[in-house]
Amino acid sequence: MMTKKLTAFNILLTLFFLLICFVTIIPLWKVFVDSLDLRTAYGMKLWPEKFGFDGYVSVFTNPTLYHPFLISVITTAAGTLLGLILSTLGAYVLIQSGMPGRSLLSGVLLFTMIFNGGMIPTYLVINKLGLTNTLWSVILLPGLNVFNIVLMRNFFDSIPKSLFESASIDGCSPFGIFLRIVLPLSKAALAAIGLMFAVSYWNDYTNYKLYIVNSDLYNFQMKLRSIILGSDMPTAVGSATENTVKNAATMVAIIPFMILYPFCQKYFIKGVNIGAVKE
């Protein structure tokens, strides 16, 4: 049995990643502890001084938080679906070796990863199209992500071309090949890229701040900002303090993807890595 040689580099690398994990976990642990602590005491604590769930009860029983949470769920689901459709179709087009202008199109897309129009021109375009103050502005804008298209294209390139040729000989159209062969073989990539889209839409704050004026269209992140700033605090229930409610609301925004990530982790790693290295 081969054993991995212990070197100074491996030790330093392990210590470095342990440090990164430590630095990442500390803020999350602090927010979690404070969300369960019914005694207002600022500073770092390993355990709640006065344990209780009144902070979460205050969040879940406040009706003003239901609508922003629903907005986040709707925009995340619609945006993720749109992003996957655009990414898969765009990637499938880019792997067509016989398509005229394929290299030019790839270059134009890659160019946008480095340079873009900027905030003001983008706002003027969104405003000209009449999308400001509508949910379409926060759904359509992040839906086309060139980085995700490149990842999906690399994954599609790893599928044996013989499958495409066999399906074509059997009379399958290009779109039929896409639906019946490419997509079923790309579940890992779809899960990985879908998760990245979902996280991006769920945590979106900037687009709402730029393009949405109507507070009835704010998502949960915008509502969370108002809660943290103290301008729109939910009514505290029981022994919950203002600090407890703020941290409980923050945990509610984090928990959905903390639950989702472990189930998608294996697909996430496989989907991002496949196609990155060619044999």
DOTIKE-67845 format. One record per residue (C-alpha): x, y, z. Coordinates in steps of 0.001 Angstrom, whole numbers, plus 500000, padded with zeros to 6 digits. Example, Ala and Ser with C-alpha at 12.3 -4.5 7.8 and 13.67 -1.06 7.14 Angstrom:
BEGIN
512300495500507800513670498940507140
end
This chain:
BEGIN
500000500000500000501337503394499031501429505994501784501488509686501115504833511195502034504580513770504774506444516872503711506804520363505092504703521648502203501818519274503029501944520303506680501918524014505809499108523478503284497030521629505876497609524342508471496719527014505922493378525397505054492634524813508735493205528522509279490873529369506390488187527072507832488670528605511275488362532169509969485242531183507963483485529324510775484033531908513551481633534578512125478978531950511396479291530483514877479038533939516470475838534746514547474391531318515441475207531694519137473843535242519279470625534096517572470025531715520504471183534068523271468346535940524964470731538178526868472201541154525010475956540865525458478192541967522618481483540199521992482574536664521104480903533840523038481238530102522510477812529333524001474624531326524673474439532773528178470659532450528202469468529851525684466147530234523863464413530148520479462461533374520957464545535115518273463508532567515647459906532679516867459976536455516389461163536006512798458856533181511765455737534714513300456259538153511752453997538445508670456022541309507167458854538853506436456714536366504497456424538420501321460164539250500974460987535596501609458500534553498913460055537084496506463480535522497160462130532025496519460382533042493277463316534998491847465787532280492840463723529525491204462955531518488037466480532914487729468137529536488237465917527963485568466632530822483160470367530659483865470492526919483231468571527268479956470850530024478658474035528322479855473232524927478377472005526307475056474980528655474780477455525907475637475847523504473154476180526092470393479861526661471210480772522961470848479424522823467288482707522655465354481054523363461999479250526532463079480417529654461184481849532347463457482235529965466399485671531312467361484512534915467033481482534266469243483670532583471866486044535540471805483219538053472207481818536142475189485219535843476846485815539563476254482766540368478385484314538490481322487056541158481433485264544278480212481624545320480559479544548406479939479533549533483561476824550360486062475411553521484470475116552210480856473553549016482193471026551018484190470182553150481132469557550009479065467376548445481778465446551707482135465013552065478353463563548565478172461063549454480895462369546820483301463184549093486215461036548557489292460050545093488066461303541661489087462382541054485489465364543352486052466715541149488848465883537895487023467088538612483488470295540508484265472242537766486136470746535023483948473550535086481357476818534195483057479755533639480683481794531790483301479025529217483726478718528889479945482447528123479732482148525500482489479196523894480738480990523962477381483979522160478906481628519548480305479891519065476953483288518699475280484018515723477531481029513787476107482242511358473395481534512722469931480646509201468801477360509531470708476465512616468684477390510892465416475373507759466258472302509796467152472664511867463982472882508723461828469715507433463497467934510588462359468007512617465569468005516382465051470615518612466745468024519797469246466949516194469826470575515266470572470686518123473053467520516990474856467965513216474722471734512762475030473527515883476233471233516938479082470746513442480605474540513007480692475070516429482280473236516038485573476368516719487638477192519901485710473578521065485851473513520559489628476801522420490101475963525396487900472371525467489110473643525725492671475910528643491750473013530428490066470731529778493037473237531170495545473778534235493359470053534982493077469326534229496733472082536566497966471356539302495412471262542733496965472932545115494491470445544660491646467499545256493979469164548392495303469815549717491775466665548766489875463884548317492444462197551298494109458945549695495207459541548201498670456837545597497982459261543982495486462211543763497894463649540334498537464661538885501896468204540280501691466881543841501370464532543213504293467434541764506270469427544955505691466558547025507101466404544743510139470141544967510818470070548756510470467167548813512919464778550665510614462316547765510212462712545485513211460253542604513682458337542623516962460321540704519560458516537734521086459051536558524656462523537285526013464119537955522610466287541051522425466899543234519385470320541636518896468793538151519101466193538942516442468788540449514077471010537388514274468064535000513981466954536762510778470508536456509442470538532717510174467174532287508422468756533775505281471750531416505543470124528152506631468435527115503312471738526773501465473537525365504495471027522524504277471235522263500476475019522282500057475798518865501674473324517124499352474760518827496239478431518714497221479341515577495279477612516895492152479194520307492665482768518931492777482229516500489912480398519010487727483071521691488048486043519339487569484799517216484661485972518695481404488666520799483089491419518344482161491631516746478751493158513316478200
end
